[in-house]
Amino acid sequence: MARYHGMHSIQNRLFLLLFSSMMTLLILVSFLYYQKTTQIIHSKISDLAEKNVSQTVGLFDLLLEGYDSVTKSLNSNYELTRLLKEADNEKNISVSVMNERAITNIIGAAYFSRDDIIGIHVMTNGGKLYNYERRFAGLVNQDYTSADWYSKLKNSKGEMVWLGLMKGSVINSMLPEPVFVFGRQLFDLNNYKPVGIVLIESDPNPILSALSNASISPNSRVFIVDKNNGVIASTDKNQDDLSMEPTGESQAVPSFNGLPRPKGNEIVVDNKTSQLIVAAKTAVAEWTVFGLTPKTDISEELVQTRLYLLAVIIAVILLSTMLATLISRNISSPLKLLIREMKQVELGNFRGAVNVKSFEEINSLVSSFNRMVHRIDELIERITLSSISEKNAELQALQSQVNPHFLYNTLDMIYWMLDERENDRLGRVILSLSHMFRYSSDWEEASKTTLRQELEQMRHYMTIIENRLVGRVSTEIQVDDIWLDAIVPKMTIQPVIENAVKSGLEPLDRPGLLRVSTIADEEANELRIVIEDNGVGIDEEELKKLQAMLEDSSPGRNYNAAQQGRGRRGIGLPNVHRRIVLLYGEPYGLRISSESGKGTTVIIAIPLPARGGKMGDEHINRG
C-alpha cells in the first residue's frame, strides 16, 4: 500500500511525466538515426566487398594466365617432346646423360622465366623423372605414381589441371613449405600422343595475397572453389589442410552447394543470411571466388555511431533526471525526512529528531512527531530501569533463601553429634561449618564465583556429612582442571548435594556413592556439571512433580504461587534452577533424571567457557 501511494505522490507524478516524455522523444530520434546510419554503412560495405572480389578475380586471371603460359611453352617445345620420347628407349648411357642434360636445360629455362616457381618436375610415360628445384633437387618420393595428383594429371586430356594449395611439396618430402601446385599432360604435337606429364610447384604467397585483398574484416573468409566444390585455396585460418579436400571441420570449410554461383563475368552479392556473400568467376579456370563476411563484423563499423548515440542518450537521461528531481524535491523532501525518521523509530531508535523548514502544515506535523518520539523514549527508559531493579531484587531474594535453610539442617546435625559426645569429629565439623558459613555470607560479587570455590564448599559440606554418616557415604570428584576457573552462580552445587544426601543416600541400606564430574558439549555450547548418586532414586510420579516445579520456577512463571504449599524442602532445587536461568537464559539450568532404586542424576548446565578461562560477559544476565 505504501508503494502504491508513493507512485501517486506529487513528486513521482511530475518526475514520471517529464522523464517519460523525454525518453519517448529520445528513443524515437535515436531509432531513426541508427536505422538510417546502418543502411548507409551496409550499402558502402557491400560496394567495397564487390569491388575487392572483382579485383581479386582479375589478379587471379593474370596469375593463372602466366602459369598456363609456362606449361604451354614446355608442351610446345619440339626438342623437349622429342627428347622425352627417346629417353624411355635409349640404351646408350652416354647418349642418355646428354639427353638428360638437354632436358634439364629446357626445364631450367622455364624455371627462370618466373620468380615465383619453386620447382618443375617432368615425368615420362616410361618412368623417367627430370627435376629443376631451388633446393634438394633430385630428392623425389619414389612412390609418386600412386599419388592422387599423379592420377589426375594422367587422366587429363591436355587441359590445365589446377591442384591447389598444398601444405608441402607433393613430390619432394624435403620441402615442407606450402606450395601452389598445377600441371598438365605433355603430348607429341605430331601425332598427339602423350609423352609424359609436367608438375609445377610455385610460391603460394601471390595467391594468398590476392585472396587477402578480398577480405573486408578480420573475420572475413575468402575461398577459391572449383566446379566440384573443392577448395583450391583459402584464407580461413581454421582450415588445417591447404588442399583441395575439405578438412571435415564444419567451421573450417563451409558447404558451397547452396551458395549463389555467378554466370559469366557478373558478380553476385547476397546479404540475406547471417553473412555477406560475394561471388565472382575467374575467366582462365573454372573457379569461383567466394568472400564470406559475418554481419557481426559489419556491425562493428557502427561501433562509433553507437558510442556517440549512447553518450547522447546518457546525457539526456541525466539531464531529464536532474530536471525532474529539482522540480519535485522542494515539495517532497520534508515528507521524505519524516518518513525516514519514522522507519528509524520502527527499528527501535528513539533518539533522532526531524528538523525541516517548509510549509506551515508540514512544520506542525514534524513538531508533533518529535514530541511524540521523545515521550516514547522517556517511557521506555523508565520501564527498563524498573525491570532491572525488579530482577535484581528478585535475584537477591532467591539467594537469601538458601542460607537459613542450610544452617537449619547443619545445626540440627551438630545437635545430634554433641549428644553422642564425639568431640574430635565435632571439631572437624565445626571447622567445615565455619568455612561454609563464611563462604555463604560473602555476597560482594553478587551471585558469581568459580567452580573451584564451589567444589571446595562441597568438600566442607561432605566432611560434615561423612562424619555424621560414618562409612555410609563416600564422595568421588572427577572434574577437569581446565574448567576449575569457570564462573558459576554461588551456592549452586551445595543445594543439589544436600538434596542428594538427604533424599537419596541417607535412607539407603547400603554404602552410598556421590560422584561429581564435568562434560563439555561444544556443539550445544554447554558445560555440564553432573552430580550422580546411587541412592533410593525417585519414583516416576514424584519425578514428574519435581520437573514441573523446576519449569514453574523459570522467569515469566508465577514463581511465588508455584512455591506455595511445597514448604522448605521445595526451595533448594527450584531456587538453583531459577538463579541459573536468570543469569544465563532459558537454555540453561537444572535437568533431573532418576530411576527408583538405582539412583538420581542432576545436571547443572551453564554456558561453555573458554578452555582454562572464564566465560564471556555476553552469557551473564541474558534473561
Buried (B, 14 or more C-beta within 10 A) or exposed (E): EEEEEEEEBEBBEBBEEBBEEBBEEBEEBBEEBBEEBBEEBBEEBBEEBBBBBBBBBBBBBEBBEBBBEBBEBBBEBEEBBBBBBBBEEBEEEEEBEEBBEBBBEBBEBBBEEBEBBBBBBBBBBEEBBBBBBEEBEEBBBEEBEEEEBBEBBBEBEEEBBBBBBBEBBBBBEEBEEBBBBBBBBBBBEEEEEBBBBBBBBBBBEBBBEBBEBBBBBEBBBBBBBBEEBBBBBBBBEEBEBBBBEBBEEEEBBBEBEEBBEBEEEEBBBEBEEEBBBBBBBBBBBEBBBBBBBBBEBBEBBBEEBBEEBEEBBEEBBEEBBEBBBEBBEEBBEBBEBBEEBEEEBEEEEBEEEBEBEBEEEBEEBBEEBBEEBEEEBEEEEEEEEEEEEEBEEBBEEBBEBBBEBBBEEBEEBBEEBEEEEBEEBBEBBEEBBEBBBEBBEEEEEBBEBBBBBBBBBBEBBBBBBBBBBEEBBBBEEEBBEBBBBBBBBBBBBBBBBBBBBBBBBBEBEEEBBBBBBBEBEEEEEBBBBBBBBBBBBBEEEEBEEBBEBBEBBBEEEEBEEBBEEEEEEBBBBBBBBBBBBBBBBEEBBBBBBBEEEEBBBBBBBBBBBEEEEEBEEEBBBBE
